[in-house]
């Protein structure tokens, strides 16, 4: 046989072998398919599911490869409807301060980084939380600057909407007592008007823009770091809330080379050049990298009092937060996205921020034919006026929410807004009962990327120590079935992917997760400890729990 012909024959044989079905059995499959909520056997051919059913299915597949799952439990591939892959990947390269218990401990971590870093090099990191330190006040840069006289430092707060810069970084950025607050941002100052080093929302960019452009790690490389963590916790798909359109070509190449295994629904950052991009590019729906959404910011975060409120903060009289983007800009983006068939996903946390976004969406959507389905989203939707909750369902706006935000923020949320406004905060049950569509995620790396932590928070509204007893605002708890659906099929719906992802049904992509315990029956106080035993994406096993 000629070498060329032999090569083709071998290729065809390999392709045929790879295309043979695989039968997965001896497991409980929670399908999230209302027509058949449970199954005992799953058959995969290539990257698609070809059969779902009971033991009777085994009779038709006696001569194909079978995989015994050892009596474990299987759910559809978990979907995070709001995460930041580059930010998660950066945690491996920058200072991760999420578990610091005090400002003193933060300073010790910085000292350790200084010892191994050339002078003049930026020290970057984040995820510190002054509430965890038991400290209401945001820190001052003085002690940080004292230990870093020869290094510029920028350390983001856990919410990503505030950051602490040292004196060196402020100097490089030209931030002084005479620097005016930028639109949508605030420079916190001491009693003499000098910057404390704390920068809120758009003020962070005053320092961030001085970090050398070439010094950053490419987005694709950060995604590859992040996917290791995602696959380990059962995330097969992520809605990335802020991707630069200039990174898309590199990301597509990495998918083509098979380097990236997590499916991504990309929300394009609404920065400079986005209108030109929308005008020249049609929305793209792809099973690996979909590009048909735009991410915008209406306001900041409640933790740093940057969320835009209808009335002043209860613990900061006279202050109503910040409009990071002017409402007119959100209205223009909504109109531009609607005209080109793009989904608009807008960060809004305060009740004023949510109302302004709903107003902008209503103006844009009311002018469209009724059969156009854009599924505009509000990301976070944390604090909503009770009067505005019914508008989500009426306008068809998806509330993209993160259950672990509630269990992190419950320590101080009532201090910020008082008991009456709190009724519209983290109000999953009120939104669901109103007929609104929800999707769940984590906002990693602000919160943990572990979706089962979000599942636990959704059904208990407690921290991992079981506090508070009975749950925080317990009338807003969800059932286990609802929580699983929000991390699977409803998250897929929020990305127009419900026909391919989110449930174990014939014809859908074979993304599924094998769990060590039954999350539908495991005691609630043990749920956050359940681990992923295996993760499959498109029928390919991409993670196995180390033994």
C-alpha positions, 0 to 999 in steps of 0.5 A, spaced: 500 500 500 502 506 498 504 511 504 499 516 502 494 511 501 496 508 508 496 514 511 489 516 509 486 509 511 489 509 518 486 516 519 479 514 517 480 508 522 482 512 527 476 517 526 471 511 526 474 509 532 473 515 535 466 516 533 463 510 536 458 511 542 460 510 549 455 508 554 455 511 561 452 507 567 451 505 574 450 512 576 444 517 578 443 522 572 440 528 574 438 531 567 434 537 569 430 535 563 423 536 566 420 530 561 425 526 565 428 528 571 432 522 572 436 517 568 440 511 569 444 510 563 447 516 558 450 514 551 455 519 548 457 519 540 462 524 539 461 530 542 453 529 543 448 525 547 445 520 543 440 517 548 438 518 555 434 512 559 434 507 564 437 500 564 433 498 558 438 502 554 444 497 555 441 492 551 442 496 545 449 497 546 452 491 548 458 491 543 460 498 545 465 501 550 461 502 557 464 506 563 461 504 570 461 510 574 461 506 580 454 508 583 456 516 583 451 522 581 451 526 575 449 533 573 449 537 567 456 541 566 455 547 570 455 554 567 457 560 571 453 566 568 458 571 570 465 570 571 472 573 569 477 568 567 483 573 566 482 575 573 481 568 576 488 566 572 491 572 574 490 570 581 496 565 580 501 570 578 499 576 583 498 576 590 491 573 592 489 576 599 482 573 599 484 569 606 487 575 610 484 576 616 487 583 618 491 589 614 497 587 618 497 580 615 496 583 608 502 587 609 506 581 611 504 578 604 506 584 601 513 584 605 514 577 602 513 579 595 517 585 596 523 580 598 523 576 591 521 582 586 526 587 583 526 594 585 521 598 581 516 593 579 509 593 580 506 589 585 499 587 584 494 583 587 487 583 590 481 580 594 482 583 600 476 585 604 476 589 610 469 587 613 473 580 614 478 584 618 472 586 622 474 593 620 469 598 617 473 603 615 477 602 608 485 602 610 490 608 609 496 607 604 501 610 610 503 603 613 503 600 606 507 605 603 512 605 609 514 598 607 514 599 599 518 605 598 521 603 592 515 599 589 509 601 586 503 597 589 495 597 587 491 592 591 484 591 589 478 590 594 474 584 593 469 587 590 473 589 584 470 596 585 475 599 590 483 599 590 489 601 595 495 604 592 501 606 595 505 613 595 509 610 589 503 608 585 500 615 587 506 619 585 507 615 578 499 617 577 500 624 579 494 623 584 495 629 589 490 633 594 489 637 588 487 632 583 479 632 582 475 626 582 473 623 575 466 622 573 464 615 576 469 615 581 472 618 588 479 619 591 478 618 598 481 623 602 484 624 609 482 630 614 487 635 610 484 633 603 490 628 601 489 622 598 488 616 603 490 611 597 483 608 596 480 609 589 473 608 588 471 605 581 473 610 575 478 613 580 482 606 580 484 607 572 488 614 574 493 609 577 491 603 573 493 606 566 500 607 569 502 600 569 506 598 563 502 595 557 507 590 555 508 588 562 501 584 563 500 577 561 496 575 555 489 574 556 489 567 553 494 565 557 490 567 563 484 563 561 489 557 560 491 558 568 483 559 569 480 553 566 484 548 570 480 551 576 474 551 572 474 544 570 476 542 577 470 544 580 465 542 574 465 548 570 464 546 563 462 553 561 463 560 563 460 567 561 466 572 561 463 578 563 468 583 560 473 581 554 476 586 549 474 585 542 482 585 540 483 579 544 478 575 540 483 573 534 488 570 539 483 566 543 480 563 537 487 560 535 487 557 542 481 554 541 483 551 534 489 548 537 485 545 542 488 549 548 482 551 551 477 546 553 472 551 557 466 553 553 466 561 553 460 566 552 464 572 551 461 579 553 465 584 550 467 590 554 464 596 552 470 601 552 473 605 546 471 602 539 465 598 541 461 601 537 465 600 531 466 593 532 458 592 533 457 596 526 462 591 522 461 584 526 455 580 526 453 576 532 457 569 533 454 563 536 459 558 537 459 551 541 466 554 544 467 561 543 460 565 542 461 573 541 454 576 541 454 580 548 456 587 550 458 588 558 457 595 561 457 598 568 452 602 571 454 603 578 459 600 583 459 596 589 455 596 595 461 594 599 465 600 597 459 604 597 459 605 590 452 602 588 448 608 585 442 608 590 435 612 590 436 614 597 443 616 601 446 610 604 444 609 611 451 608 614 453 614 610 448 620 610 448 624 604 452 619 599 448 615 594 453 612 590 456 613 583 454 613 576 460 609 573 457 610 566 452 616 565 445 613 563 445 616 556 451 612 555 447 606 557 441 608 553 445 609 547 449 602 548 442 599 548 440 602 542 446 600 538 446 593 541 438 592 539 440 594 532 445 589 531 442 583 535 447 583 540 445 582 548 447 588 553 449 585 559 449 591 564 452 591 571 447 594 576 447 593 584 444 599 587 436 600 586 437 607 582 442 603 578 437 598 576 432 603 575 436 607 570 438 600 566 431 598 566 429 605 563 434 604 558 432 597 556 425 599 556 426 605 551 430 600 546 426 594 547 419 598 546 421 600 539 423 593 536 418 588 533 415 583 538 418 577 535 425 579 536 429 576 542 435 579 545 434 577 552 438 583 555 441 582 562 442 586 568 448 583 572 448 582 579 441 586 580 443 586 588 438 591 590 432 593 587 426 597 589 420 593 590 416 597 585 421 595 579 421 587 581 415 586 576 419 590 570 424 584 569 419 579 567 415 584 563 421 587 559 424 580 558 430 582 562 434 576 565 437 577 572 444 574 572 445 573 580 451 570 584 448 567 590 455 567 594 454 575 594 449 574 599 452 570 604 458 574 603 455 581 604 450 579 609 455 581 614 454 589 613 448 589 607 443 592 612 448 597 615 448 600 608 441 600 606 437 599 612 431 594 613 426 596 608 430 597 602 433 590 604 427 587 602 429 588 595 436 586 596 439 579 593 431 577 592 432 571 588 425 568 590 421 575 589 424 575 582 423 568 580 415 568 583 414 575 579 416 570 573 423 573 571 428 569 568 434 568 573 441 565 571 446 564 577 454 565 577 459 567 582 463 573 579 469 569 580 475 571 582 471 576 587 467 570 590 470 563 589 469 559 582 466 553 586 459 553 583 457 548 589 458 553 594 453 557 590 448 552 590 449 551 598 448 559 598 442 559 594 438 553 598 441 555 605 443 563 605 448 561 610 455 561 611 459 555 611 459 555 619 451 555 618 450 562 620 445 565 621 441 559 624 435 558 619 438 563 614 439 570 612 432 573 609 430 565 609 424 567 605 428 568 599 431 561 599 431 556 593 429 549 592 435 544 590 432 543 583 431 551 582 438 552 584 441 546 580 437 549 574 439 556 575 447 553 574 445 549 568 439 550 563 437 557 565 444 559 565 444 556 558 438 560 556 441 567 558 446 565 553 441 563 547 444 556 548 439 552 551 438 548 545 445 545 546 447 546 553 444 546 560 441 539 561 442 531 559 438 531 553 438 527 546 442 532 541 445 536 546 453 537 547 455 532 552 458 536 558 457 533 564 460 532 571 460 526 576 460 528 583 462 524 589 455 525 593 448 526 591 447 534 592 439 532 592 440 528 598 446 530 602 445 534 608 445 541 607 450 543 611 455 538 608 453 541 601 459 545 600 464 540 601 462 535 595 467 534 590 467 533 583 470 526 581 470 527 573 468 533 568 467 531 561 466 537 556 463 534 549 464 527 551 472 528 553 474 527 560 478 533 562 478 532 569 479 526 574 479 527 582 486 525 584 487 519 588 
